[in-house]
Amino acid sequence: MGVKITALNYLVHGHKARADGLVQQPDKAAEANEEEYLTKALSQNLLSTLDAALARFPEDAWFQEIKQDAQKHFA
């Protein structure tokens, strides 16, 4: 579960950074929209995976920290 969370976390942050860069370029609006869509889909997957992880391991500080970060950036 930790590997999946790590991968999703990197993917969602990467797509968000790309979307933020593309949105600053008017001729890249379509690409920015696609990256925003991917960011939303991946962040929802990340948050649901973290919910499942915390249901199994409610005291795990790493899962809690990653969830707080994800909520801060994507909720």
Stockholm file with secondary structure:
# STOCKHOLM 1.0

chainA/1-75         MGVKITALNYLVHGHKARADGLVQQPDKAAEANEEEYLTKALSQNLLSTLDAALARFPEDAWFQEIKQDAQKHFA
#=GR chainA/1-75 SS CHHHHHHHHHHHHHHHHHHHHHTTSGGGHHHHHHHHHHHHHHHHHHHHHHHHHHHHCTTCHHHHHHHHHHHHHHC
#=GC SS_cons        CHHHHHHHHHHHHHHHHHHHHHTTSGGGHHHHHHHHHHHHHHHHHHHHHHHHHHHHCTTCHHHHHHHHHHHHHHC
//
